[in-house]
C-alpha cells in the first residue's frame, strides 16, 4: 500500500463528503461525539454496500486500510 502525498487532507475530505453522502441518502445522522474511526468505518461500509468503491479483502481490513481506501476515493471526487 503506497502512501498518498496528501493523505491526511484527502481523508478529511473523504470524511466530509462521506458524511454528506450518508446523510443525504437518509441512512444515518452523525453526532458531534462520533469519533473519526467510527465515521471512517461507517462510510467505508456504506460505500462498499452501494458499490461505489471496491472492497478490501476481509482478512486485510483495518482502520489504516479503510482510511487509505477512503483517501483514494476522495482524490477522485
Buried (B, 14 or more C-beta within 10 A) or exposed (E): EEEBEEBEEBBBBBBEBBBEBBEEEEEBEBEEEEEEEEBBBBBBEBBBEEEEBEBBEEEEBEEEBBBBBBBBBBBEE
